[in-house]
Each structure stands twice: as structure tokens, then as C-alpha cells.
């Protein structure tokens, strides 16, 4: 399956009426979007996306995430997410929001950590690919050094690159490992209006 360049962030249907969720998912799919991403931390988004995605499940790529770092919590959350999203597998399952090496990376990879669940789920067919999302360059590099992940979800935009060289090293490492690179915060949170004085120091 060739994935769409633009993905659907499931958080947009958080607290929405089911009819609205159904409508925006249908419109996205009709416009060629076939990559859908969600997480338990997005309020009731999983519950809204479950029915909305059901008619398209065999024609789209579904990614989910967990912030759980220990085995028991990760296993429970995976089971609950599968049920809420009305599917028997995720195309991509990710460690969500890796930020701190000790708290997130070390804990997930320790004995009794979340990675045990990830690896078992992949063997059992509950998950096709394994990845992680990160908001720290150091933590992302540490995670990539621990396991051959299939993908990384990471901030990719000019603002983060320009203000602190945040990202190039991560992308280079991911490419060297033939990982899929998924961009978050691609618009730097919003469009930059012309003449905005707060951004005048950033060259176009």
C-alpha cells in the first residue's frame, strides 16, 4: 500500500459528535488520505474513529501509540485500543512521546518493559510495524540505538531546524537505518502570516 503524503491526525475528532467524525474521515479518505493516526491520550478520539474508520479499514493504514512504559500497562492499553478502534491489528504501533532517556527509553527496554509487549504483539500479528514518536533528539537517538524500529514520528519543520539544529541528526540516523520518517508539527503549529514581527528573524 502506498501511503498518502498527508496523514489524518486522530486528535481532530476529540470531543466531536460521531456524525462529524464520520463525515471528516469519509472526506479525508475520498481526497486520498489513507494514513490515520491516533492515541489513547487523545481523549475520546479512539472511540470516535472506531466506527468512522470501519468501512475503510482494509484500504487504509492505521497507526496507534501508547505512553505506557511498563509491560502490564502497555498490554492493557494495546488491548483497549484495538477494541475501541474495532480492529484486530494495527499497521503501526508506537512508543508515544519519548522525551527522557532514563524515564522513557530505559524503562521501556528494561525487563518487564513495554517493548516486551511490542515485540510479542508483532509476532502474534496484532501489530505489523513498530515505531516511536519523540520530542527529544537525544532520546530519539538512544531509542534507535536500542532496537531496529520501522519508523520514527518526529517534528520536521524549518523552525525547529533553524532555531537549534533540532532534527537533522535524527533524520540522518533514521535514513541510515532505512526507517520510515513521519513528520509531526510540519507546519510549525500554524501558518506564518506575512509581516508577523515575532518571526522576522527567520528567513523565508
Backbone as ProteinMPNN parsed JSONL, in Angstrom:
{"seq_chain_A": "XXXXXXXXXXXXXXXXXXXXXXXXXXXXXXXXXXXXXXXXXXXXXXXXXXXXXXXXXXXXXXXXXXXXXXXXXXXXXXXXXXXXXXXXXXXXXXXXXXXXXXXXXXXXXXXXXXXXXXXXXXXXXXXXXXXXXXXXXXXXXXXXXXXXXXXXXXXXXXXXXXXXXXXXXXXXXXXXXXXXXXXXXXXXXXXXXXXXXXXXXXXX", "coords_chain_A": {"N_chain_A": [[0.839, -1.196, 0.0], [0.644, 2.146, -0.939], [1.337, 4.97, 0.895], [-0.451, 7.963, 1.703], [0.813, 11.287, 1.311], [0.001, 13.207, 3.107], [-1.239, 12.793, 6.354], [-3.899, 11.73, 8.597], [-4.547, 13.16, 11.556], [-5.733, 11.813, 14.419], [-6.557, 13.235, 16.673], [-8.106, 15.36, 15.966], [-10.78, 14.694, 15.984], [-11.464, 14.553, 18.563], [-13.762, 14.839, 21.17], [-15.745, 15.37, 19.352], [-18.959, 15.153, 17.676], [-20.313, 11.968, 16.758], [-21.331, 11.809, 14.167], [-20.06, 13.931, 12.914], [-17.384, 13.092, 13.059], [-17.528, 10.82, 11.444], [-18.077, 12.045, 9.01], [-15.81, 13.724, 8.451], [-13.763, 11.858, 8.317], [-14.622, 10.302, 6.148], [-14.511, 12.224, 4.12], [-11.772, 12.818, 4.119], [-10.718, 10.355, 3.319], [-11.857, 10.128, 0.785], [-10.498, 12.14, -0.468], [-8.049, 11.088, -0.794], [-6.47, 10.511, 1.418], [-4.943, 8.055, 3.318], [-3.6, 7.329, 5.553], [-3.942, 7.042, 8.926], [-3.783, 8.238, 12.207], [-3.72, 7.812, 15.73], [-4.187, 8.02, 19.325], [-4.423, 6.829, 22.739], [-4.248, 8.962, 24.494], [-5.557, 11.018, 23.303], [-8.072, 11.947, 24.25], [-11.419, 11.069, 23.645], [-10.967, 10.186, 21.103], [-10.252, 7.683, 19.95], [-12.571, 6.183, 20.334], [-14.338, 7.561, 18.716], [-13.144, 7.351, 16.211], [-13.179, 4.623, 15.721], [-15.835, 3.6, 14.767], [-15.997, 5.343, 12.578], [-13.848, 4.724, 10.907], [-14.268, 2.11, 10.253], [-15.613, 1.282, 7.774], [-13.561, 1.575, 5.964], [-11.366, 0.134, 6.687], [-9.838, -1.986, 5.524], [-8.587, -0.716, 3.501], [-6.872, 1.213, 4.337], [-4.188, 2.599, 6.355], [-3.497, 2.114, 9.63], [-2.345, 3.704, 12.451], [-1.278, 3.6, 15.827], [-0.595, 4.549, 19.263], [1.221, 4.403, 22.417], [1.696, 5.659, 25.701], [2.488, 4.195, 27.755], [5.028, 2.657, 29.64], [5.707, 0.358, 30.953], [5.362, -3.214, 31.018], [2.811, -4.377, 31.822], [0.981, -2.195, 31.773], [1.247, -1.393, 29.098], [0.338, -3.647, 27.713], [-2.35, -3.751, 28.493], [-3.258, -1.323, 27.455], [-2.841, -1.622, 24.696], [-4.644, -3.708, 24.109], [-7.072, -2.452, 24.773], [-7.099, -0.295, 22.977], [-7.219, -1.605, 20.482], [-9.762, -2.726, 20.686], [-11.401, -0.432, 20.937], [-10.97, 0.777, 18.49], [-12.035, -0.997, 16.79], [-10.701, -3.129, 15.438], [-8.503, -5.85, 14.496], [-5.842, -5.603, 14.405], [-2.998, -3.366, 14.362], [-1.487, -1.356, 11.921], [0.761, 0.075, 12.419], [2.434, 0.436, 15.473], [3.325, 2.452, 18.182], [5.777, 3.642, 20.542], [4.892, 6.272, 22.469], [5.681, 9.712, 22.472], [8.454, 9.854, 23.359], [10.776, 11.262, 25.43], [12.549, 11.537, 27.596], [15.574, 9.918, 28.323], [16.163, 8.128, 30.472], [13.669, 7.82, 31.854], [11.846, 7.178, 29.802], [13.073, 5.697, 27.555], [14.969, 3.86, 28.764], [13.288, 2.602, 30.661], [11.261, 1.455, 29.061], [12.714, -0.446, 27.676], [13.737, -2.067, 29.617], [13.71, -5.083, 31.672], [10.5, -6.429, 31.841], [9.449, -4.267, 30.611], [7.705, -2.049, 28.276], [8.484, -2.705, 25.663], [8.625, -5.456, 25.504], [5.991, -6.231, 25.185], [5.43, -5.007, 22.741], [7.119, -6.395, 20.924], [6.177, -9.021, 21.197], [3.53, -8.647, 20.349], [3.906, -8.048, 17.681], [4.906, -10.469, 16.721], [2.651, -12.007, 17.058], [0.906, -11.012, 15.227], [-0.696, -8.861, 15.856], [0.29, -6.418, 15.467], [1.831, -4.795, 12.766], [4.073, -3.177, 12.124], [6.676, -1.562, 14.051], [7.265, 1.385, 15.901], [8.218, 4.708, 17.041], [7.387, 7.826, 18.635], [8.917, 10.992, 19.105], [10.146, 13.736, 21.077], [12.532, 14.702, 21.657], [15.822, 15.019, 20.695], [18.029, 13.632, 21.728], [16.825, 11.492, 23.128], [15.522, 10.226, 21.027], [17.665, 9.351, 19.421], [18.828, 7.611, 21.224], [16.832, 5.646, 21.465], [16.784, 4.617, 18.86], [19.196, 3.385, 18.867], [18.787, 1.185, 20.4], [17.003, -0.626, 19.267], [15.837, -2.032, 16.178], [13.776, -0.174, 14.905], [10.867, 0.333, 12.845], [9.893, 2.794, 12.13], [9.909, 6.386, 12.707], [8.319, 9.041, 14.343], [8.455, 12.399, 14.253], [9.225, 15.868, 15.046], [9.302, 17.791, 12.175], [10.215, 20.515, 10.668], [10.967, 23.8, 9.382], [11.325, 25.729, 11.38], [12.111, 24.406, 13.796], [14.488, 23.261, 12.938], [16.005, 25.534, 12.291], [16.159, 27.072, 14.65], [17.606, 25.559, 16.49], [19.1, 23.483, 15.401], [17.585, 21.19, 15.565], [16.872, 18.092, 14.873], [18.113, 17.323, 12.277], [20.194, 15.419, 12.748], [18.792, 13.265, 13.773], [17.135, 12.576, 11.622], [19.077, 11.882, 9.716], [20.204, 9.632, 10.936], [17.973, 7.943, 11.044], [17.502, 7.567, 8.304], [19.826, 6.19, 7.64], [19.28, 3.8, 8.769], [17.25, 2.887, 7.291], [14.653, 3.575, 8.061], [11.191, 4.48, 8.183], [10.218, 7.844, 7.954], [8.179, 9.89, 9.665], [6.448, 12.886, 9.734], [5.745, 15.239, 12.266], [4.167, 18.205, 13.519], [4.607, 19.639, 11.194], [3.859, 22.064, 10.095], [4.843, 23.864, 11.848], [3.078, 24.394, 13.869], [1.34, 26.417, 12.981], [0.268, 28.497, 10.191], [2.534, 30.902, 8.883], [1.885, 34.192, 9.058], [2.225, 36.867, 6.689], [4.494, 39.463, 7.404], [4.56, 39.164, 10.166], [5.82, 40.291, 13.114], [6.96, 38.814, 15.181], [8.287, 36.762, 14.0], [10.236, 37.752, 12.406], [12.972, 37.368, 12.413], [13.43, 34.975, 11.203], [14.531, 33.72, 8.222], [12.822, 33.503, 5.072]], "CA_chain_A": [[0.0, 0.0, 0.0], [1.359, 3.41, -0.971], [0.694, 5.869, 1.844], [-0.638, 9.356, 1.314], [1.809, 12.196, 1.871], [-0.646, 13.84, 4.255], [-1.95, 11.855, 7.211], [-5.042, 12.222, 9.377], [-4.28, 13.111, 12.994], [-6.998, 11.481, 15.064], [-6.94, 14.15, 17.746], [-9.06, 16.359, 15.461], [-12.166, 14.299, 16.257], [-11.656, 14.532, 20.015], [-14.964, 15.534, 21.654], [-16.664, 15.659, 18.246], [-20.109, 14.276, 17.525], [-19.959, 10.837, 15.904], [-21.68, 12.138, 12.782], [-18.991, 14.797, 12.393], [-16.206, 12.242, 12.874], [-17.782, 10.003, 10.248], [-18.038, 12.892, 7.816], [-14.453, 14.189, 8.136], [-12.989, 10.684, 7.911], [-15.047, 9.961, 4.786], [-13.987, 13.235, 3.197], [-10.324, 12.625, 4.031], [-10.458, 9.163, 2.509], [-12.235, 10.446, -0.597], [-9.478, 13.042, -1.008], [-6.806, 10.348, -0.978], [-5.743, 10.251, 2.665], [-5.132, 6.672, 3.777], [-2.812, 7.133, 6.778], [-4.676, 7.572, 10.071], [-3.0, 8.094, 13.436], [-4.472, 8.165, 16.929], [-3.568, 7.558, 20.573], [-5.343, 6.873, 23.875], [-4.169, 10.257, 25.164], [-6.344, 11.992, 22.553], [-9.441, 11.955, 24.735], [-12.289, 10.002, 23.145], [-10.735, 10.068, 19.657], [-10.296, 6.28, 19.531], [-13.971, 5.757, 20.303], [-14.979, 8.206, 17.568], [-12.554, 6.852, 14.973], [-13.533, 3.221, 15.514], [-16.95, 3.469, 13.816], [-15.764, 6.138, 11.372], [-12.861, 4.063, 10.048], [-14.645, 0.716, 9.983], [-15.892, 0.961, 6.363], [-12.362, 1.731, 5.138], [-10.23, -0.467, 7.39], [-8.99, -2.819, 4.672], [-7.983, 0.123, 2.463], [-6.113, 2.284, 4.954], [-3.085, 2.261, 7.25], [-3.876, 2.626, 10.944], [-1.25, 3.8, 13.42], [-1.687, 3.946, 17.184], [0.558, 4.782, 20.125], [0.999, 4.272, 23.854], [2.669, 6.307, 26.583], [2.828, 3.231, 28.801], [6.42, 2.211, 29.526], [5.853, -0.937, 31.602], [4.704, -4.303, 30.296], [1.397, -4.549, 32.157], [0.212, -1.068, 31.265], [1.274, -1.402, 27.634], [-0.519, -4.742, 27.25], [-3.739, -3.343, 28.706], [-3.605, -0.235, 26.547], [-2.931, -2.175, 23.342], [-5.91, -4.442, 24.023], [-8.175, -1.487, 24.801], [-7.089, 0.477, 21.731], [-7.72, -2.475, 19.413], [-11.212, -2.853, 20.861], [-12.042, 0.851, 20.651], [-10.844, 1.089, 17.069], [-12.759, -2.049, 16.067], [-9.78, -3.798, 14.523], [-7.755, -6.943, 15.115], [-4.407, -5.314, 14.332], [-2.557, -2.036, 13.954], [-0.426, -1.402, 10.919], [1.931, 0.628, 13.108], [2.229, 0.713, 16.896], [4.471, 3.269, 18.551], [6.02, 4.226, 21.85], [4.44, 7.643, 22.26], [6.267, 10.862, 23.161], [9.732, 9.6, 24.026], [11.401, 12.549, 25.725], [13.631, 11.372, 28.565], [16.237, 8.633, 28.101], [16.006, 7.233, 31.624], [12.253, 7.571, 32.158], [11.118, 6.613, 28.669], [13.802, 4.678, 26.799], [15.488, 2.805, 29.643], [12.175, 1.869, 31.271], [10.579, 0.649, 28.039], [13.579, -1.543, 27.243], [14.138, -2.876, 30.77], [12.923, -6.289, 31.884], [9.156, -6.036, 32.246], [9.124, -3.004, 29.965], [6.711, -2.05, 27.202], [8.983, -3.309, 24.429], [8.297, -6.886, 25.508], [4.641, -6.32, 24.618], [5.533, -4.629, 21.331], [7.741, -7.478, 20.157], [5.241, -10.148, 21.21], [2.369, -8.287, 19.529], [4.305, -8.162, 16.276], [4.994, -11.896, 16.417], [1.299, -12.563, 17.058], [0.121, -10.406, 14.16], [-1.525, -7.746, 16.318], [0.978, -5.218, 15.002], [2.674, -5.081, 11.593], [5.337, -2.441, 12.232], [6.917, -0.934, 15.347], [7.944, 2.666, 15.799], [8.092, 5.567, 18.218], [7.369, 9.269, 18.406], [9.871, 11.597, 20.032], [10.232, 15.192, 21.149], [13.888, 14.952, 22.129], [16.811, 14.443, 19.794], [18.842, 12.671, 22.474], [16.02, 10.3, 23.404], [15.274, 9.556, 19.746], [18.895, 8.659, 19.035], [19.007, 6.496, 22.158], [15.869, 4.595, 21.108], [17.222, 3.992, 17.613], [20.356, 2.56, 19.166], [18.37, 0.016, 21.18], [16.149, -1.562, 18.528], [15.648, -1.695, 14.766], [12.402, 0.27, 14.689], [10.461, 0.526, 11.455], [9.558, 4.192, 11.837], [10.009, 7.421, 13.735], [7.431, 10.194, 14.191], [9.34, 13.397, 14.835], [8.987, 17.204, 14.492], [10.07, 18.119, 10.968], [9.831, 21.807, 10.103], [12.09, 24.724, 9.29], [11.501, 26.461, 12.628], [12.911, 23.633, 14.748], [15.83, 23.11, 12.379], [16.703, 26.814, 12.29], [16.369, 27.608, 15.992], [18.551, 24.825, 17.323], [19.571, 22.269, 14.721], [16.812, 20.118, 16.181], [16.3, 17.156, 13.931], [18.921, 16.762, 11.184], [20.932, 14.22, 13.158], [17.803, 12.192, 13.908], [16.729, 12.173, 10.275], [20.207, 11.201, 9.083], [20.322, 8.306, 11.549], [16.822, 7.153, 10.6], [17.745, 7.198, 6.908], [20.884, 5.178, 7.593], [18.678, 2.551, 9.226], [16.129, 2.621, 6.375], [13.4, 3.751, 8.783], [10.218, 5.436, 7.663], [10.24, 9.094, 8.708], [6.852, 10.506, 9.694], [6.601, 14.249, 10.238], [4.727, 15.905, 13.066], [4.398, 19.648, 13.606], [5.19, 20.037, 9.912], [3.539, 23.467, 9.826], [5.312, 24.644, 12.997], [1.857, 24.673, 14.619], [0.411, 27.299, 12.286], [0.815, 29.214, 9.041], [3.204, 32.146, 9.254], [1.33, 35.33, 8.312], [3.193, 37.832, 6.174], [4.684, 40.642, 8.229], [4.466, 38.869, 11.597], [7.079, 40.752, 13.711], [7.545, 37.817, 16.084], [9.06, 35.796, 13.228], [11.019, 38.497, 11.421], [14.362, 36.91, 12.389], [13.527, 33.728, 10.447], [14.484, 33.945, 6.77], [11.817, 32.695, 4.376]], "C_chain_A": [[0.878, 1.252, 0.0], [0.625, 4.404, -0.085], [0.599, 7.285, 1.298], [0.424, 10.225, 1.979], [1.27, 12.867, 3.122], [-1.421, 12.788, 5.036], [-3.072, 12.537, 7.978], [-4.71, 12.047, 10.852], [-5.576, 12.943, 13.76], [-7.459, 12.433, 16.141], [-7.985, 15.167, 17.279], [-10.514, 15.968, 15.703], [-12.428, 14.156, 17.758], [-12.853, 15.403, 20.389], [-15.955, 15.895, 20.54], [-17.872, 14.731, 18.298], [-19.73, 13.15, 16.563], [-20.238, 11.132, 14.432], [-20.597, 13.0, 12.134], [-17.732, 13.982, 12.127], [-16.353, 11.387, 11.621], [-17.596, 10.822, 8.971], [-16.603, 13.299, 7.457], [-13.55, 13.027, 7.724], [-13.332, 10.302, 6.474], [-14.483, 10.948, 3.772], [-12.478, 13.08, 3.019], [-9.995, 11.442, 3.129], [-10.761, 9.425, 1.033], [-11.201, 11.34, -1.276], [-8.107, 12.372, -1.107], [-5.993, 10.074, 0.262], [-6.002, 8.811, 3.1], [-4.273, 6.326, 4.984], [-3.542, 7.823, 7.924], [-3.92, 7.239, 11.352], [-3.832, 8.548, 14.631], [-3.731, 7.633, 18.146], [-4.583, 7.649, 21.702], [-5.351, 8.22, 24.587], [-4.953, 11.344, 24.44], [-7.818, 11.941, 22.961], [-10.251, 10.778, 24.225], [-12.09, 9.743, 21.648], [-10.781, 8.622, 19.171], [-11.737, 5.802, 19.385], [-14.706, 6.352, 19.104], [-14.438, 7.657, 16.245], [-12.936, 5.408, 14.68], [-14.659, 3.036, 14.505], [-16.686, 4.197, 12.5], [-14.834, 5.437, 10.385], [-13.29, 2.679, 9.58], [-14.917, 0.416, 8.501], [-14.645, 0.96, 5.473], [-11.163, 0.93, 5.652], [-9.305, -1.264, 6.485], [-8.301, -2.027, 3.565], [-7.163, 1.267, 3.043], [-5.086, 1.731, 5.93], [-3.372, 2.923, 8.588], [-2.704, 2.555, 11.918], [-1.802, 4.208, 14.777], [-0.436, 4.019, 18.057], [0.193, 4.507, 21.582], [2.088, 5.012, 24.621], [3.075, 5.377, 27.717], [4.254, 2.712, 28.577], [6.671, 0.845, 30.176], [4.985, -1.968, 30.888], [3.199, -4.365, 30.562], [0.541, -3.429, 31.581], [0.132, -1.051, 29.752], [0.352, -2.481, 27.073], [-1.994, -4.369, 27.374], [-4.156, -2.268, 27.699], [-3.718, -0.713, 25.102], [-4.269, -2.883, 23.146], [-7.091, -3.484, 23.945], [-8.249, -0.686, 23.492], [-7.617, -0.342, 20.557], [-9.243, -2.586, 19.478], [-11.922, -1.559, 20.475], [-12.03, 1.177, 19.158], [-11.42, 0.0, 16.172], [-11.891, -2.747, 15.017], [-9.047, -4.913, 15.256], [-6.25, -6.721, 15.032], [-4.181, -3.838, 14.015], [-1.462, -2.202, 12.914], [0.878, -0.875, 11.51], [1.571, 0.886, 14.556], [3.502, 1.359, 17.42], [4.561, 3.571, 20.04], [5.772, 5.719, 21.668], [5.233, 8.633, 23.108], [7.505, 10.52, 23.985], [10.449, 10.936, 24.194], [12.639, 12.408, 26.602], [14.261, 9.985, 28.42], [15.981, 7.668, 29.255], [14.548, 6.842, 31.835], [11.533, 6.839, 31.033], [11.85, 5.458, 27.988], [14.26, 3.535, 27.696], [14.363, 1.964, 30.239], [11.491, 0.955, 30.263], [11.395, -0.566, 27.626], [14.063, -2.427, 28.392], [13.299, -4.151, 30.843], [11.559, -5.888, 32.437], [8.72, -4.716, 31.637], [8.167, -3.168, 28.797], [7.192, -2.74, 25.932], [8.738, -4.812, 24.376], [6.929, -7.104, 24.865], [4.68, -6.022, 23.124], [6.036, -5.796, 20.484], [6.821, -8.692, 20.084], [4.04, -9.874, 20.307], [2.694, -8.402, 18.044], [4.379, -9.626, 15.858], [3.61, -12.522, 16.276], [0.398, -11.958, 15.974], [-0.806, -9.291, 14.601], [-0.977, -6.411, 15.833], [1.855, -5.598, 13.813], [4.048, -4.435, 11.716], [5.436, -1.781, 13.607], [7.687, 0.37, 15.158], [7.851, 3.441, 17.099], [7.974, 7.018, 17.766], [8.254, 9.906, 19.465], [9.837, 13.112, 19.946], [11.589, 15.61, 21.696], [14.861, 14.266, 21.188], [17.62, 13.359, 20.495], [18.082, 11.373, 22.725], [15.752, 9.518, 22.122], [16.491, 8.758, 19.309], [19.144, 7.455, 19.935], [18.081, 5.34, 21.803], [16.3, 3.869, 19.84], [18.441, 3.105, 17.818], [20.015, 1.274, 19.898], [17.645, -1.044, 20.358], [16.017, -1.088, 17.08], [14.181, -1.365, 14.497], [12.132, 0.456, 13.201], [10.229, 1.99, 11.114], [9.835, 5.098, 13.02], [9.061, 8.555, 13.362], [8.084, 11.33, 14.962], [9.021, 14.774, 14.255], [9.902, 17.478, 13.299], [9.517, 19.422, 10.401], [11.022, 22.76, 10.18], [12.361, 25.421, 10.616], [12.382, 25.695, 13.605], [14.334, 23.43, 14.238], [16.633, 24.399, 12.574], [17.054, 27.283, 13.695], [17.371, 26.824, 16.816], [19.087, 23.563, 16.706], [18.867, 21.038, 15.28], [16.23, 19.222, 15.102], [17.191, 16.564, 12.878], [19.656, 15.481, 11.545], [19.994, 13.016, 13.279], [17.403, 11.665, 12.53], [17.844, 11.415, 9.568], [20.361, 9.786, 9.624], [19.188, 7.4, 11.09], [17.013, 6.685, 9.157], [18.798, 6.103, 6.803], [20.374, 3.81, 8.008], [17.474, 2.149, 8.373], [14.785, 2.668, 7.089], [12.476, 4.704, 8.035], [10.249, 6.67, 8.555], [8.885, 9.771, 8.556], [6.979, 11.868, 10.364], [5.428, 14.674, 11.101], [5.139, 17.367, 13.198], [5.019, 20.197, 12.314], [4.935, 21.505, 9.573], [3.993, 24.378, 10.963], [4.128, 25.204, 13.782], [0.873, 25.593, 13.901], [1.079, 27.919, 11.063], [1.455, 30.512, 9.519], [2.647, 33.305, 8.437], [2.439, 36.26, 7.827], [3.28, 39.021, 7.136], [4.568, 40.408, 9.719], [5.79, 39.25, 12.256], [7.746, 39.718, 14.614], [8.413, 36.81, 15.35], [9.993, 36.484, 12.216], [12.471, 38.026, 11.342], [14.545, 35.614, 11.611], [13.475, 34.024, 8.949], [13.463, 33.028, 6.121], [12.498, 31.614, 3.556]], "O_chain_A": [[1.758, 1.395, 0.85], [-0.564, 4.657, -0.281], [1.454, 7.739, 0.537], [0.877, 9.925, 3.084], [2.005, 13.073, 4.088], [-2.163, 11.992, 4.461], [-3.175, 13.763, 8.001], [-4.602, 10.922, 11.341], [-6.425, 13.834, 13.753], [-8.639, 12.442, 16.493], [-8.673, 15.77, 18.104], [-11.397, 16.823, 15.634], [-13.491, 13.691, 18.167], [-12.945, 16.559, 19.975], [-16.9, 16.649, 20.773], [-17.814, 13.655, 18.892], [-18.92, 13.351, 15.658], [-19.463, 10.744, 13.558], [-20.26, 12.823, 10.964], [-17.083, 14.156, 11.095], [-15.414, 11.252, 10.836], [-17.031, 10.347, 7.986], [-16.217, 13.229, 6.29], [-12.67, 13.192, 6.878], [-12.442, 10.013, 5.675], [-14.031, 10.556, 2.696], [-11.964, 13.196, 1.907], [-9.105, 11.52, 2.282], [-10.018, 8.999, 0.149], [-11.042, 11.307, -2.496], [-7.121, 13.017, -1.463], [-4.927, 9.464, 0.177], [-7.154, 8.398, 3.234], [-4.219, 5.168, 5.398], [-3.739, 9.038, 7.902], [-3.476, 6.109, 11.554], [-4.555, 9.542, 14.557], [-2.762, 6.884, 18.014], [-5.509, 8.458, 21.636], [-6.346, 8.585, 25.213], [-5.01, 12.479, 24.913], [-8.702, 11.895, 22.106], [-9.832, 9.627, 24.349], [-12.952, 9.146, 21.002], [-11.299, 8.358, 18.086], [-12.077, 5.103, 18.431], [-15.597, 5.715, 18.541], [-15.184, 7.515, 15.276], [-13.01, 5.01, 13.518], [-14.461, 2.378, 13.484], [-17.096, 3.734, 11.435], [-15.013, 5.545, 9.172], [-12.736, 2.142, 8.62], [-14.482, -0.627, 8.014], [-14.664, 0.418, 4.368], [-10.065, 1.041, 5.106], [-8.088, -1.218, 6.668], [-7.529, -2.583, 2.784], [-6.796, 2.193, 2.32], [-5.112, 0.552, 6.283], [-3.478, 4.146, 8.673], [-2.151, 1.485, 12.173], [-2.687, 5.06, 14.866], [0.646, 3.605, 17.642], [-0.981, 4.393, 21.934], [3.257, 4.991, 24.235], [3.912, 5.734, 28.547], [4.63, 2.37, 27.456], [7.726, 0.245, 29.973], [3.998, -1.625, 30.237], [2.404, -4.401, 29.623], [-0.5, -3.683, 30.974], [-0.912, -0.737, 29.18], [-0.336, -2.258, 26.077], [-2.789, -4.637, 26.473], [-5.263, -2.302, 27.162], [-4.593, -0.259, 24.365], [-4.944, -2.68, 22.136], [-8.004, -3.682, 23.144], [-9.336, -0.436, 22.971], [-8.374, 0.169, 19.733], [-9.923, -2.545, 18.453], [-12.928, -1.587, 19.766], [-12.968, 1.779, 18.635], [-11.308, 0.066, 14.948], [-12.297, -2.926, 13.869], [-8.978, -4.92, 16.485], [-5.468, -7.536, 15.522], [-5.053, -3.158, 13.474], [-0.615, -3.088, 13.024], [1.963, -1.324, 11.143], [0.533, 1.481, 14.847], [4.609, 0.892, 17.152], [3.544, 3.735, 20.714], [6.381, 6.353, 20.806], [5.432, 8.425, 24.305], [7.588, 10.858, 25.165], [10.695, 11.649, 23.221], [13.649, 13.075, 26.38], [13.546, 8.984, 28.397], [15.619, 6.513, 29.029], [14.234, 5.66, 31.979], [10.698, 5.972, 31.292], [11.302, 4.363, 27.861], [13.97, 2.371, 27.418], [14.478, 0.74, 30.312], [11.176, -0.193, 30.577], [10.833, -1.6, 27.266], [14.731, -3.433, 28.155], [12.29, -4.274, 30.149], [11.47, -5.104, 33.382], [7.745, -4.112, 32.081], [7.858, -4.285, 28.381], [6.382, -3.304, 25.196], [8.652, -5.379, 23.286], [6.737, -8.046, 24.096], [4.034, -6.709, 22.334], [5.446, -6.135, 19.458], [6.699, -9.32, 19.032], [3.585, -10.761, 19.586], [1.848, -8.807, 17.247], [3.959, -9.979, 14.756], [3.412, -13.444, 15.484], [-0.756, -12.365, 15.832], [-1.62, -8.816, 13.809], [-1.688, -5.407, 15.794], [2.546, -6.615, 13.853], [5.067, -5.07, 11.444], [4.426, -1.48, 14.242], [8.627, 0.449, 14.367], [7.454, 2.901, 18.131], [8.4, 7.386, 16.671], [8.332, 9.417, 20.592], [9.545, 13.692, 18.901], [11.765, 16.743, 22.145], [14.737, 13.072, 20.917], [17.867, 12.295, 19.927], [18.629, 10.284, 22.555], [15.754, 8.287, 22.131], [16.361, 7.614, 18.873], [19.611, 6.411, 19.478], [18.494, 4.181, 21.836], [16.193, 2.646, 19.755], [18.688, 2.185, 17.038], [20.849, 0.376, 20.006], [17.667, -2.225, 20.706], [16.078, 0.109, 16.8], [13.442, -2.174, 13.934], [13.042, 0.703, 12.409], [10.35, 2.39, 9.956], [9.975, 4.655, 14.159], [9.007, 8.976, 12.207], [8.253, 11.244, 16.178], [8.594, 14.867, 13.104], [11.125, 17.403, 13.411], [8.481, 19.431, 9.737], [11.96, 22.544, 10.948], [13.519, 25.681, 10.946], [13.304, 26.269, 14.185], [15.281, 23.427, 15.025], [17.797, 24.359, 12.973], [18.133, 27.834, 13.91], [17.94, 27.371, 17.761], [19.493, 22.651, 17.426], [19.476, 19.981, 15.447], [15.215, 19.553, 14.49], [17.053, 15.376, 12.586], [19.731, 14.558, 10.735], [20.36, 11.893, 12.93], [17.342, 10.455, 12.309], [17.587, 10.417, 8.895], [20.616, 8.85, 8.866], [19.408, 6.228, 10.783], [16.718, 5.536, 8.831], [18.68, 5.197, 5.978], [20.955, 2.785, 7.651], [16.768, 1.192, 8.691], [13.88, 1.898, 6.768], [12.929, 5.615, 7.343], [10.3, 6.551, 9.78], [8.497, 10.174, 7.46], [7.558, 11.981, 11.444], [4.268, 14.499, 10.727], [6.304, 17.719, 13.012], [5.851, 21.104, 12.349], [5.713, 22.117, 8.842], [3.576, 25.534, 11.035], [4.167, 26.326, 14.287], [-0.322, 25.549, 14.191], [2.301, 27.871, 10.918], [0.965, 31.143, 10.456], [2.912, 33.392, 7.238], [3.467, 36.413, 8.488], [2.262, 39.518, 7.618], [4.483, 41.373, 10.478], [6.802, 38.601, 11.99], [8.964, 39.743, 14.792], [9.187, 36.084, 15.973], [10.475, 35.847, 11.28], [13.139, 38.249, 10.332], [15.676, 35.188, 11.377], [12.466, 34.532, 8.461], [13.262, 31.901, 6.572], [11.824, 30.826, 2.893]]}, "name": "protein", "num_of_chains": 1, "seq": "XXXXXXXXXXXXXXXXXXXXXXXXXXXXXXXXXXXXXXXXXXXXXXXXXXXXXXXXXXXXXXXXXXXXXXXXXXXXXXXXXXXXXXXXXXXXXXXXXXXXXXXXXXXXXXXXXXXXXXXXXXXXXXXXXXXXXXXXXXXXXXXXXXXXXXXXXXXXXXXXXXXXXXXXXXXXXXXXXXXXXXXXXXXXXXXXXXXXXXXXXXXX"}
